[in-house]
Protein backbone atom coordinates (compact mmCIF):
# COMPACT_ATOMS: atom_id res chain seq x y z
CA UNK A 1 0.00 0.00 0.00
CA UNK A 2 1.41 3.36 -1.04
CA UNK A 3 2.31 5.77 1.74
CA UNK A 4 -0.17 8.58 2.26
CA UNK A 5 0.76 12.14 1.43
CA UNK A 6 0.41 14.89 4.00
CA UNK A 7 -2.88 16.01 2.48
CA UNK A 8 -4.34 12.52 2.40
CA UNK A 9 -3.30 11.86 6.00
CA UNK A 10 -4.66 15.20 7.20
CA UNK A 11 -7.99 14.52 5.51
CA UNK A 12 -8.24 11.02 6.98
CA UNK A 13 -7.57 12.36 10.50
CA UNK A 14 -10.15 15.14 9.99
CA UNK A 15 -12.86 12.80 8.76
CA UNK A 16 -12.12 10.28 11.51
CA UNK A 17 -12.92 13.01 14.03
CA UNK A 18 -16.04 14.17 12.21
CA UNK A 19 -14.72 17.66 11.48
CA UNK A 20 -15.45 19.84 8.47
CA UNK A 21 -12.66 21.84 6.87
CA UNK A 22 -14.17 24.96 8.39
CA UNK A 23 -14.23 23.43 11.87
CA UNK A 24 -10.60 22.26 11.63
CA UNK A 25 -9.56 25.69 10.34
CA UNK A 26 -11.17 27.34 13.37
CA UNK A 27 -9.60 24.94 15.84
CA UNK A 28 -6.19 25.15 14.12
CA UNK A 29 -6.17 28.97 13.80
CA UNK A 30 -5.96 28.94 10.01
CA UNK A 31 -8.36 29.39 7.08
CA UNK A 32 -10.64 26.87 5.33
CA UNK A 33 -8.88 27.72 2.06
CA UNK A 34 -5.54 26.69 3.61
CA UNK A 35 -7.00 23.37 4.84
CA UNK A 36 -8.35 22.74 1.35
CA UNK A 37 -4.98 23.47 -0.28
CA UNK A 38 -3.21 21.17 2.19
CA UNK A 39 -5.60 18.29 1.58
CA UNK A 40 -5.45 18.69 -2.19
CA UNK A 41 -1.65 18.61 -2.11
CA UNK A 42 -1.18 22.14 -3.42
CA UNK A 43 0.62 23.35 -0.28
CA UNK A 44 2.43 21.85 2.71
CA UNK A 45 2.37 23.87 5.95
CA UNK A 46 5.34 24.70 8.12
CA UNK A 47 6.07 23.10 11.46
CA UNK A 48 4.05 25.51 13.62
CA UNK A 49 0.91 24.99 11.53
CA UNK A 50 1.35 21.20 11.50
CA UNK A 51 1.64 21.22 15.30
CA UNK A 52 -1.47 23.41 15.66
CA UNK A 53 -3.44 21.07 13.40
CA UNK A 54 -2.25 18.06 15.38
CA UNK A 55 -3.43 19.72 18.58
CA UNK A 56 -6.77 20.61 16.98
CA UNK A 57 -7.18 16.97 15.88
CA UNK A 58 -6.13 15.77 19.36
CA UNK A 59 -3.56 13.42 17.85
CA UNK A 60 -1.49 11.15 20.03
CA UNK A 61 2.29 11.23 19.88
CA UNK A 62 2.54 8.50 17.23
CA UNK A 63 0.02 10.12 14.86
CA UNK A 64 1.45 13.59 15.51
CA UNK A 65 4.91 12.29 14.57
CA UNK A 66 3.52 10.66 11.42
CA UNK A 67 1.77 13.89 10.38
CA UNK A 68 5.03 15.83 10.84
CA UNK A 69 7.02 13.29 8.85
CA UNK A 70 4.62 13.39 5.88
CA UNK A 71 5.09 17.17 5.88
CA UNK A 72 8.84 16.69 5.52
CA UNK A 73 9.50 17.42 9.19
CA UNK A 74 11.22 15.36 11.85
CA UNK A 75 9.20 13.50 14.41
CA UNK A 76 8.53 15.06 17.79
CA UNK A 77 11.85 15.89 19.46
CA UNK A 78 12.75 14.15 22.70
CA UNK A 79 13.19 15.98 25.99
CA UNK A 80 16.98 15.98 25.81
CA UNK A 81 16.99 17.38 22.28
CA UNK A 82 14.47 20.03 23.30
CA UNK A 83 16.72 21.03 26.20
CA UNK A 84 19.70 21.34 23.85
CA UNK A 85 17.78 23.65 21.54
CA UNK A 86 16.34 25.70 24.41
CA UNK A 87 19.76 26.14 25.94
CA UNK A 88 21.80 27.12 22.91
CA UNK A 89 21.02 30.82 23.23
CA UNK A 90 21.14 33.31 20.31
CA UNK A 91 22.45 31.57 17.21
CA UNK A 92 23.93 34.50 15.29
CA UNK A 93 26.05 36.14 17.99
CA UNK A 94 28.97 33.69 18.11
CA UNK A 95 31.34 36.10 16.36
CA UNK A 96 30.66 38.96 18.77
CA UNK A 97 30.84 36.71 21.83
CA UNK A 98 34.36 35.41 21.20
CA UNK A 99 35.94 38.81 20.55
CA UNK A 100 36.07 39.78 24.24
CA UNK A 101 37.52 36.48 25.47
CA UNK A 102 40.89 37.21 27.19
CA UNK A 103 42.46 33.97 25.93
CA UNK A 104 42.85 32.43 22.49
CA UNK A 105 39.46 31.12 21.38
CA UNK A 106 38.51 29.26 18.21
CA UNK A 107 34.94 28.11 17.55
CA UNK A 108 34.82 25.00 15.37
CA UNK A 109 31.98 23.12 13.72
CA UNK A 110 31.40 19.37 13.32
CA UNK A 111 33.95 19.27 10.50
CA UNK A 112 36.51 20.93 12.79
CA UNK A 113 36.50 24.06 10.65
CA UNK A 114 37.05 27.36 12.46
CA UNK A 115 33.88 29.44 12.10
CA UNK A 116 34.76 32.22 14.60
CA UNK A 117 37.91 33.38 16.39
CA UNK A 118 39.21 36.35 18.35
CA UNK A 119 42.06 38.79 17.82
CA UNK A 120 44.32 36.80 20.15
CA UNK A 121 44.00 33.84 17.78
CA UNK A 122 45.30 36.04 14.96
CA UNK A 123 48.12 37.37 17.14
CA UNK A 124 49.17 33.85 18.10
CA UNK A 125 49.01 32.46 14.56
CA UNK A 126 50.62 35.68 13.24
CA UNK A 127 48.22 35.85 10.36
CA UNK A 128 44.67 36.95 9.71
CA UNK A 129 42.63 33.76 9.76
CA UNK A 130 39.94 35.64 7.86
CA UNK A 131 42.15 35.50 4.77
CA UNK A 132 41.50 31.76 4.61
CA UNK A 133 38.30 30.17 3.37
CA UNK A 134 36.26 28.10 5.82
CA UNK A 135 37.57 24.93 4.15
CA UNK A 136 41.14 26.19 4.55
CA UNK A 137 40.41 26.88 8.23
CA UNK A 138 39.75 23.20 8.84
CA UNK A 139 42.16 22.13 11.60
CA UNK A 140 43.62 19.23 9.63
CA UNK A 141 43.87 21.22 6.41
CA UNK A 142 45.59 24.11 8.22
CA UNK A 143 48.00 21.75 9.95
CA UNK A 144 49.09 20.19 6.67
CA UNK A 145 50.78 23.38 5.46
CA UNK A 146 54.42 24.46 5.88
CA UNK A 147 53.29 27.63 7.66
CA UNK A 148 51.49 25.91 10.52
CA UNK A 149 53.96 23.03 10.72
CA UNK A 150 56.69 25.60 11.31
CA UNK A 151 54.77 27.05 14.25
CA UNK A 152 53.37 23.89 15.85
CA UNK A 153 56.33 22.25 17.61
CA UNK A 154 54.45 19.12 18.72
CA UNK A 155 52.84 18.55 15.33
CA UNK A 156 52.78 14.73 15.52
CA UNK A 157 51.31 14.75 19.04
CA UNK A 158 48.54 17.27 18.42
CA UNK A 159 47.57 16.15 14.91
CA UNK A 160 47.63 12.58 16.18
CA UNK A 161 45.01 13.59 18.75
CA UNK A 162 42.90 15.19 16.01
CA UNK A 163 43.14 12.08 13.84
CA UNK A 164 42.19 9.90 16.81
CA UNK A 165 38.96 11.93 17.03
CA UNK A 166 38.35 11.44 13.30
CA UNK A 167 38.82 7.69 13.77
CA UNK A 168 36.31 7.65 16.62
CA UNK A 169 33.85 9.30 14.22
CA UNK A 170 34.34 6.55 11.63
CA UNK A 171 36.89 8.23 9.34
CA UNK A 172 39.97 6.00 9.08
CA UNK A 173 42.32 6.47 6.15
CA UNK A 174 44.18 3.26 7.06
CA UNK A 175 41.02 1.19 6.39
CA UNK A 176 39.77 3.24 3.47
CA UNK A 177 36.68 4.45 5.35
CA UNK A 178 36.37 8.23 5.53
CA UNK A 179 33.61 10.78 5.59
CA UNK A 180 33.19 12.72 2.38
CA UNK A 181 34.60 15.95 3.79
CA UNK A 182 37.65 14.15 5.26
CA UNK A 183 38.23 12.68 1.79
CA UNK A 184 38.03 16.21 0.34
CA UNK A 185 40.66 17.42 2.83
CA UNK A 186 43.00 14.55 1.96
CA UNK A 187 42.56 15.16 -1.77
CA UNK A 188 43.38 18.85 -1.25
CA UNK A 189 46.52 17.91 0.70
CA UNK A 190 47.51 15.45 -2.04
CA UNK A 191 47.24 18.18 -4.68
CA UNK A 192 48.78 21.10 -2.81
CA UNK A 193 50.90 19.77 0.09
CA UNK A 194 51.68 16.13 -0.80
CA UNK A 195 54.66 15.91 1.55
CA UNK A 196 52.28 15.75 4.52
CA UNK A 197 50.27 12.78 3.25
CA UNK A 198 52.67 9.99 4.37
CA UNK A 199 52.87 11.51 7.86
CA UNK A 200 49.09 11.76 8.08
CA UNK A 201 48.69 8.18 6.86
CA UNK A 202 51.20 6.97 9.48
CA UNK A 203 49.19 8.73 12.18
CA UNK A 204 45.97 7.08 10.98
CA UNK A 205 47.74 3.72 11.25
CA UNK A 206 49.44 4.26 14.61
CA UNK A 207 46.85 6.32 16.51
CA UNK A 208 44.06 4.68 18.50
CA UNK A 209 40.51 5.99 18.20
CA UNK A 210 39.67 8.66 20.76
CA UNK A 211 38.13 7.42 24.01
CA UNK A 212 35.12 9.48 24.99
CA UNK A 213 35.93 9.04 28.68
CA UNK A 214 39.08 11.17 28.24
CA UNK A 215 39.06 14.94 28.73
CA UNK A 216 39.52 16.66 25.40
CA UNK A 217 42.51 18.76 26.56
CA UNK A 218 45.87 18.80 24.76
CA UNK A 219 49.28 20.43 24.98
CA UNK A 220 49.95 22.99 22.25
CA UNK A 221 53.63 23.86 21.78
CA UNK A 222 53.78 26.96 19.60
CA UNK A 223 56.70 28.92 18.17
CA UNK A 224 56.37 32.51 16.99
CA UNK A 225 58.25 33.84 13.97
CA UNK A 226 60.75 35.61 16.26
CA UNK A 227 61.63 32.28 17.91
CA UNK A 228 59.57 32.78 21.09
CA UNK A 229 58.27 29.46 22.37
CA UNK A 230 54.78 29.40 23.88
CA UNK A 231 53.00 26.59 25.68
CA UNK A 232 49.22 26.28 25.95
CA UNK A 233 46.60 23.89 27.18
CA UNK A 234 44.16 23.48 24.29
CA UNK A 235 40.74 22.57 25.72
CA UNK A 236 37.71 21.60 23.65
CA UNK A 237 34.46 22.64 25.35
CA UNK A 238 30.84 22.38 24.20
CA UNK A 239 29.70 25.67 22.74
CA UNK A 240 26.43 24.79 21.06
CA UNK A 241 25.60 21.09 20.99
CA UNK A 242 22.32 21.53 19.10
CA UNK A 243 24.22 22.94 16.10
CA UNK A 244 27.39 20.93 16.73
CA UNK A 245 29.91 23.65 17.68
CA UNK A 246 32.79 23.67 20.17
CA UNK A 247 35.11 26.23 21.70
CA UNK A 248 38.78 25.33 21.29
CA UNK A 249 40.32 27.47 24.04
CA UNK A 250 44.08 27.93 24.41
CA UNK A 251 45.09 28.70 28.01
CA UNK A 252 48.64 29.60 29.00
CA UNK A 253 50.49 26.57 30.42
CA UNK A 254 53.55 28.42 31.83
CA UNK A 255 54.41 31.83 33.20
CA UNK A 256 56.24 32.99 30.05
CA UNK A 257 53.19 32.29 27.90
CA UNK A 258 50.91 33.96 30.45
CA UNK A 259 53.07 37.10 30.30
CA UNK A 260 52.98 37.06 26.49
CA UNK A 261 49.17 36.71 26.49
CA UNK A 262 48.85 39.59 28.97
CA UNK A 263 50.94 41.84 26.72
CA UNK A 264 48.94 40.76 23.66
CA UNK A 265 45.62 41.50 25.38
CA UNK A 266 46.89 44.92 26.45
CA UNK A 267 48.11 45.69 22.93
CA UNK A 268 44.73 44.71 21.47
CA UNK A 269 43.85 44.89 17.82
CA UNK A 270 44.44 42.15 15.24
CA UNK A 271 40.73 41.36 14.96
CA UNK A 272 39.53 40.01 11.64
CA UNK A 273 36.59 41.48 9.82
CA UNK A 274 33.48 39.41 10.30
CA UNK A 275 33.66 36.75 7.55
CA UNK A 276 31.06 37.08 4.82
CA UNK A 277 28.75 34.09 4.66
CA UNK A 278 28.04 32.43 1.34
CA UNK A 279 24.45 32.04 0.20
CA UNK A 280 22.85 28.61 0.09
CA UNK A 281 23.32 28.31 -3.66
CA UNK A 282 26.96 29.45 -3.50
CA UNK A 283 27.64 27.00 -0.68
CA UNK A 284 26.09 24.05 -2.53
CA UNK A 285 28.05 24.90 -5.66
CA UNK A 286 31.32 25.31 -3.73
CA UNK A 287 30.83 22.16 -1.64
CA UNK A 288 29.97 20.16 -4.74
CA UNK A 289 33.15 21.36 -6.42
CA UNK A 290 35.22 20.57 -3.31
CA UNK A 291 33.74 17.07 -3.20
CA UNK A 292 34.35 16.69 -6.96
CA UNK A 293 30.71 15.74 -7.38
CA UNK A 294 28.89 16.37 -10.64
CA UNK A 295 25.41 17.83 -10.72
CA UNK A 296 24.06 14.43 -11.80
CA UNK A 297 25.85 12.64 -8.96
CA UNK A 298 24.39 15.08 -6.45
CA UNK A 299 20.95 14.61 -8.00
CA UNK A 300 21.25 10.84 -7.62
CA UNK A 301 22.41 11.20 -4.00
CA UNK A 302 19.50 13.47 -3.05
CA UNK A 303 16.63 12.34 -5.28
CA UNK A 304 16.34 15.89 -6.61
CA UNK A 305 16.33 16.79 -10.28
CA UNK A 306 19.35 18.31 -12.00
CA UNK A 307 17.27 21.30 -13.05
CA UNK A 308 16.08 21.76 -9.47
CA UNK A 309 19.63 21.78 -8.09
CA UNK A 310 20.66 24.19 -10.87
CA UNK A 311 17.88 26.54 -9.80
CA UNK A 312 19.01 26.35 -6.17
CA UNK A 313 22.65 27.03 -7.04
CA UNK A 314 21.72 30.05 -9.18
CA UNK A 315 19.41 31.42 -6.48
CA UNK A 316 16.39 31.34 -8.78
CA UNK A 317 14.42 29.07 -6.46
CA UNK A 318 14.14 28.67 -2.71
CA UNK A 319 14.52 25.10 -1.48
CA UNK A 320 12.04 23.21 0.67
CA UNK A 321 13.11 21.94 4.06
CA UNK A 322 13.45 18.43 2.66
CA UNK A 323 15.69 19.72 -0.14
CA UNK A 324 17.93 21.71 2.24
CA UNK A 325 18.48 18.68 4.46
CA UNK A 326 18.97 16.28 1.55
CA UNK A 327 21.62 18.49 -0.06
CA UNK A 328 23.41 19.25 3.20
CA UNK A 329 23.56 15.57 4.13
CA UNK A 330 24.72 14.49 0.69
CA UNK A 331 27.56 17.02 0.89
CA UNK A 332 28.34 16.27 4.56
CA UNK A 333 27.70 19.87 5.64
CA UNK A 334 27.93 20.54 9.35
CA UNK A 335 24.92 21.15 11.59
CA UNK A 336 25.77 24.81 12.19
CA UNK A 337 25.65 25.59 8.45
CA UNK A 338 22.60 23.39 7.84
CA UNK A 339 20.59 25.26 10.46
CA UNK A 340 21.71 28.62 9.12
CA UNK A 341 20.16 27.71 5.78
CA UNK A 342 17.00 26.28 7.35
CA UNK A 343 16.53 29.57 9.22
CA UNK A 344 17.22 31.55 6.06
CA UNK A 345 14.28 29.89 4.33
CA UNK A 346 12.02 29.93 7.43
CA UNK A 347 12.13 26.16 7.92
CA UNK A 348 12.20 24.26 11.19
CA UNK A 349 15.76 23.59 12.31
CA UNK A 350 17.39 20.19 12.64
CA UNK A 351 19.56 18.86 15.48
CA UNK A 352 23.17 18.36 14.43
CA UNK A 353 24.58 14.86 14.13
CA UNK A 354 26.45 15.52 17.37
CA UNK A 355 23.17 16.37 19.12
CA UNK A 356 21.59 13.20 17.75
CA UNK A 357 24.49 11.14 19.03
CA UNK A 358 24.58 12.49 22.56
CA UNK A 359 20.76 12.28 22.74
CA UNK A 360 20.94 8.57 21.92
CA UNK A 361 19.32 8.95 18.48
CA UNK A 362 20.78 7.56 15.26
CA UNK A 363 23.27 9.92 13.56
CA UNK A 364 22.76 10.34 9.83
CA UNK A 365 25.84 12.30 8.76
CA UNK A 366 29.21 13.02 10.34
CA UNK A 367 28.67 10.63 13.25
CA UNK A 368 26.80 7.83 11.51
CA UNK A 369 29.69 5.40 12.06
CA UNK A 370 30.41 6.46 15.62
CA UNK A 371 30.25 4.03 18.51
CA UNK A 372 27.44 4.29 21.04
CA UNK A 373 27.95 6.46 24.12
CA UNK A 374 28.94 4.80 27.35
CA UNK A 375 29.14 6.20 30.84
CA UNK A 376 32.38 6.43 32.79
CA UNK A 377 33.10 5.57 36.40
CA UNK A 378 33.26 8.67 38.61
CA UNK A 379 36.43 7.34 40.20
CA UNK A 380 38.17 7.56 36.81
CA UNK A 381 37.15 11.21 36.55
CA UNK A 382 38.45 11.90 40.03
CA UNK A 383 41.82 10.30 39.24
CA UNK A 384 42.12 12.30 36.00
CA UNK A 385 41.13 15.49 37.83
CA UNK A 386 43.86 14.94 40.42
CA UNK A 387 46.47 14.76 37.66
CA UNK A 388 45.66 18.18 36.18
CA UNK A 389 48.16 21.02 36.50
CA UNK A 390 45.56 23.62 37.46
CA UNK A 391 42.82 23.83 40.12
CA UNK A 392 39.82 21.81 38.99
CA UNK A 393 36.50 20.88 40.61
CA UNK A 394 33.98 18.27 39.46
CA UNK A 395 30.30 19.23 39.63
CA UNK A 396 27.38 16.84 39.28
CA UNK A 397 24.20 17.58 37.31
CA UNK A 398 22.78 19.48 40.30
CA UNK A 399 25.90 21.69 40.55
CA UNK A 400 27.17 20.01 43.72
CA UNK A 401 30.93 19.66 44.22
CA UNK A 402 31.69 15.94 44.12
CA UNK A 403 35.49 16.24 43.92
CA UNK A 404 38.25 18.85 44.02
CA UNK A 405 41.85 18.17 43.05
CA UNK A 406 44.76 19.03 45.39
CA UNK A 407 45.41 22.40 43.70
CA UNK A 408 41.77 23.41 44.13
CA UNK A 409 41.86 22.32 47.78
CA UNK A 410 45.00 24.37 48.26
CA UNK A 411 43.32 27.44 46.82
CA UNK A 412 40.05 26.95 48.70
CA UNK A 413 39.75 24.21 51.37
CA UNK A 414 36.43 22.94 50.03
CA UNK A 415 36.25 20.24 52.68
CA UNK A 416 35.44 23.02 55.15
CA UNK A 417 32.08 23.52 53.40
CA UNK A 418 29.63 21.01 54.82
CA UNK A 419 27.01 19.80 52.31
CA UNK A 420 23.50 21.07 52.91
CA UNK A 421 21.03 18.59 54.31
CA UNK A 422 20.75 15.48 52.13
CA UNK A 423 23.01 16.77 49.36
CA UNK A 424 26.03 14.91 47.93
CA UNK A 425 28.44 17.83 48.35
CA UNK A 426 28.63 21.62 48.72
CA UNK A 427 26.51 23.42 46.14
CA UNK A 428 28.13 25.91 43.75
CA UNK A 429 25.72 28.59 44.98
CA UNK A 430 26.70 27.73 48.56
CA UNK A 431 30.34 28.45 47.76
CA UNK A 432 29.66 31.65 45.86
CA UNK A 433 27.55 33.28 48.59
CA UNK A 434 29.90 32.34 51.42
CA UNK A 435 31.86 35.11 53.13
CA UNK A 436 35.12 33.51 52.02
CA UNK A 437 34.16 33.87 48.36
CA UNK A 438 32.51 37.27 48.57
CA UNK A 439 35.61 38.67 50.28
CA UNK A 440 38.38 36.84 48.39
CA UNK A 441 36.93 36.93 44.86
CA UNK A 442 37.85 40.38 43.63
CA UNK A 443 35.49 40.35 40.63
CA UNK A 444 32.69 38.51 42.42
CA UNK A 445 29.88 40.30 40.59
CA UNK A 446 31.42 39.53 37.19
CA UNK A 447 31.89 35.84 38.02
CA UNK A 448 28.43 35.54 39.57
CA UNK A 449 26.91 37.17 36.50
CA UNK A 450 28.40 34.47 34.30
CA UNK A 451 28.04 31.30 36.35
CA UNK A 452 25.20 32.24 38.75
CA UNK A 453 22.34 31.96 38.68
CA UNK A 454 21.32 31.99 35.02
CA UNK A 455 24.01 29.48 34.09
CA UNK A 456 22.76 26.84 36.49
CA UNK A 457 19.45 25.98 34.84
CA UNK A 458 20.78 25.03 31.41
CA UNK A 459 23.53 22.85 32.87
CA UNK A 460 20.95 20.30 34.01
CA UNK A 461 19.95 18.79 30.69
CA UNK A 462 18.52 15.51 31.85
CA UNK A 463 16.04 17.04 34.27
CA UNK A 464 12.52 18.39 33.65
CA UNK A 465 12.39 22.00 32.52
CA UNK A 466 11.92 23.55 35.96
CA UNK A 467 13.76 20.97 38.05
CA UNK A 468 17.08 22.79 38.21
CA UNK A 469 15.43 26.15 38.84
CA UNK A 470 13.49 24.59 41.70
CA UNK A 471 16.70 22.99 42.95
CA UNK A 472 18.37 26.41 42.96
CA UNK A 473 15.50 27.94 44.91
CA UNK A 474 15.67 25.10 47.43
CA UNK A 475 19.36 25.77 47.94
CA UNK A 476 18.75 29.51 48.28
CA UNK A 477 16.02 28.93 50.88
CA UNK A 478 18.40 26.79 52.93
CA UNK A 479 21.20 29.35 52.70
CA UNK A 480 19.22 32.49 53.37
CA UNK A 481 19.32 31.84 57.12
CA UNK A 482 23.13 31.76 57.28
CA UNK A 483 24.27 33.64 54.14
CA UNK A 484 21.65 36.36 53.76
CA UNK A 485 24.12 38.99 52.51
CA UNK A 486 25.46 36.65 49.83
CA UNK A 487 21.97 35.66 48.67
CA UNK A 488 20.93 39.32 48.49
CA UNK A 489 24.04 40.06 46.45
CA UNK A 490 23.19 37.26 44.01
CA UNK A 491 19.69 38.69 43.68
CA UNK A 492 21.16 42.11 42.88
CA UNK A 493 23.37 40.61 40.16
CA UNK A 494 20.41 38.73 38.76
CA UNK A 495 18.27 41.87 38.61
CA UNK A 496 20.98 44.12 37.16
CA UNK A 497 22.21 41.87 34.34
CA UNK A 498 20.50 39.78 31.69
CA UNK A 499 22.37 36.70 32.85
CA UNK A 500 23.17 33.73 30.66
CA UNK A 501 20.61 31.14 29.66
CA UNK A 502 22.59 29.24 27.04
CA UNK A 503 24.62 26.07 27.20
CA UNK A 504 27.64 27.83 25.76
CA UNK A 505 30.83 27.32 27.64
CA UNK A 506 30.73 29.72 30.63
CA UNK A 507 34.09 31.49 30.84
CA UNK A 508 35.20 34.49 32.89
CA UNK A 509 38.34 35.94 34.55
CA UNK A 510 38.64 34.91 38.21
CA UNK A 511 40.65 37.23 40.52
CA UNK A 512 41.41 35.66 43.91
CA UNK A 513 43.19 36.98 47.00
CA UNK A 514 44.84 34.37 49.21
CA UNK A 515 44.79 34.61 53.03
CA UNK A 516 48.38 35.88 52.84
CA UNK A 517 47.36 38.68 50.47
CA UNK A 518 48.68 37.29 47.19
CA UNK A 519 46.73 38.39 44.12
CA UNK A 520 46.03 35.46 41.77
CA UNK A 521 44.45 35.52 38.33
CA UNK A 522 42.73 32.59 36.61
CA UNK A 523 40.53 31.91 33.61
CA UNK A 524 37.43 30.24 35.06
CA UNK A 525 35.73 27.84 32.64
CA UNK A 526 32.88 25.36 33.18
CA UNK A 527 32.75 22.56 30.63
CA UNK A 528 31.36 19.06 30.25
CA UNK A 529 33.80 16.30 31.14
CA UNK A 530 32.48 13.81 28.56
CA UNK A 531 29.36 13.70 26.35
CA UNK A 532 27.82 10.69 28.13
CA UNK A 533 28.18 11.79 31.73
CA UNK A 534 26.38 14.49 33.72
CA UNK A 535 29.55 15.86 35.31
CA UNK A 536 30.97 19.31 34.66
CA UNK A 537 34.52 20.48 35.29
CA UNK A 538 35.04 23.92 36.80
CA UNK A 539 38.62 24.67 35.75
CA UNK A 540 40.77 27.57 36.95
CA UNK A 541 43.54 28.02 34.38
CA UNK A 542 46.34 30.29 35.71
CA UNK A 543 46.41 33.54 33.78
CA UNK A 544 49.47 35.49 34.95
CA UNK A 545 53.09 34.81 36.01
CA UNK A 546 52.36 35.43 39.71
CA UNK A 547 49.71 32.72 39.72
CA UNK A 548 52.11 30.26 38.10
CA UNK A 549 54.69 31.05 40.75
CA UNK A 550 52.09 30.39 43.45
CA UNK A 551 51.15 27.06 41.86
CA UNK A 552 54.76 25.99 41.42
CA UNK A 553 55.63 26.61 45.07
CA UNK A 554 53.60 23.50 45.95
C-alpha positions, 0 to 999 in steps of 0.5 A, a space after each residue: 500500500 502506497 504511503 499517504 501524502 500529507 494532504 491525504 493523512 490530514 484529511 483522513 484524521 479530519 474525517 475520523 474526528 467528524 470535522 469539516 474543513 471549516 471546523 478544523 480551520 477554526 480549531 487550528 487557527 488557520 483558514 478553510 482555504 488553507 485546509 483545502 490546499 493542504 488536503 489537495 496537495 497544493 501546499 504543505 504547511 510549516 512546522 508551527 501549523 502542523 503542530 497546531 493542526 495536530 493539537 486541533 485533531 487531538 492526535 497522540 504522539 505516534 500520529 502527531 509524529 507521522 503527520 510531521 514526517 509526511 510534511 517533511 519534518 522530523 518527528 517530535 523531538 525528545 526531551 533531551 533534544 528540546 533542552 539542547 535547543 532551548 539552551 543554545 542561546 542566540 544563534 547568530 552572535 557567536 562572532 561577537 561573543 568570542 571577541 572579548 575572550 581574554 584567551 585564544 578562542 577558536 569556535 569549530 563546527 562538526 567538520 573541525 572548521 574554524 567558524 569564529 575566532 578572536 584577535 588573540 588567535 590572529 596574534 598567536 598564529 601571526 596571520 589573519 585567519 579571515 584571509 583563509 576560506 572556511 575549508 582552509 580553516 579546517 584544523 587538519 587542512 591548516 595543519 598540513 601546510 608548511 606555515 602551521 607546521 613551522 609554528 606547531 612544535 608538537 605537530 605529531 602529538 597534536 595532529 595525532 590527537 585530532 586524527 584519533 577523534 576522526 577515527 572515533 567518528 568513523 573516518 579512518 584512512 588506514 582502512 579506506 573508510 572516511 567521511 566525504 569531507 575528510 576525503 576532500 581534505 586529503 585530496 586537497 593535501 595530495 594536490 597542494 601539500 603532498 609531503 604531509 600525506 605519508 605523515 598523516 597516513 602513518 598517524 591514521 595507522 598508529 593512533 588509536 581511536 579517541 576514548 570518549 571518557 578522556 578529557 579533550 585537553 591537549 598540549 599545544 607547543 607553539 613557536 612565533 616567527 621571532 623564535 619565542 616558544 609558547 605553551 598552551 593547554 588546548 581545551 575543547 568545550 561544548 559551545 552549542 551542541 544543538 548545532 554541533 559547535 565547540 570552543 577550542 580554548 588555548 590557556 597559558 600553560 607556563 608563566 612565560 606564555 601567560 606574560 605574552 598573552 597579557 601583553 597581547 591582550 593589552 596591545 589589542 587589535 588584530 581582529 579580523 573582519 566578520 567573515 562574509 557568509 556564502 548564500 545557500 546556492 553558492 555554498 552548494 556549488 562550492 561544496 559540490 566542487 570541493 567534493 568533486 561531485 557532478 550535478 548528476 551525482 548530487 541529484 542521484 544522491 539526493 533524489 532531486 532533479 538536475 534542473 532543481 539543483 541548478 535553480 538552487 545554485 543560481 538562487 532562482 528558487 528557494 529550497 524546501 526543508 526536505 531539499 535543504 536537508 537532503 543536499 546538506 547531508 549528501 555534501 556532509 555539511 555541518 549542523 551549524 551551516 545546515 541550520 543557518 540555511 534552514 533559518 534563512 528559508 524559514 524552515 524548522 531547524 534540525 539537530 546536528 549529528 552531534 546532538 543526535 548522538 549524545 541524545 541517543 538517536 541515530 546519527 545520519 551524517 558526520 557521526 553515523 559510524 560512531 560508537 554508542 555512548 557509554 558512561 564512565 566511572 566517577 572514580 576515573 574522573 576523580 583520578 584524572 582530575 587529580 592529575 591536572 596542572 591547574 585547580 579543577 573541581 567536578 560538579 554533578 548535574 545538580 551543581 554540587 561539588 563531588 570532587 576537588 583536586 589538590 590544587 583546588 583544595 590548596 586554593 580553597 579548602 572545600 572540605 570546610 564547606 559542609 554539604 547542605 542537608 541530604 546533598 552529595 556535596 557543597 553546592 556551587 551557589 553555597 560556595 559563591 555566597 559564602 563570606 570567604 568567596 565574597 571577600 576573596 573573589 575580587 570580581 565577584 559580581 562579574 563571576 556571579 553574572 556568568 556562572 550564577 544563577 542563570 548558568 545553572 538551569 541550562 547545565 541540568 539537561 537531563 532534568 525536567 524544565 523547571 527541576 534545576 530552577 526549583 533545585 536552585 531555589 531550594 538551595 537559596 532557601 536553605 542558605 538564606 538563614 546563614 548567608 543572607 548577605 550573599 543571597 541578596 548580592 546574588 539577587 542584585 546581580 540577577 536583577 541588574 544583568 541579563 544573565 546567561 541562559 545558554 549552554 555555551 561554555 561559561 568562561 570568565 576571569 577569576 581574581 582571587 586573593 589568598 589569606 596571605 594577600 597574594 593576588 592570583 588571576 585565573 581563567 574560570 571555565 565550566 565545561 562538560 567532562 564527557 558527552 555521556 556523563 552528567 559531570 561538569 569540570 570547573 577549571 581555573 587556568 592560571 592567567 598570569 606569572 604570579 599565579 604560576 609562581 604560586 602554583 609551582 611553590 607546591 
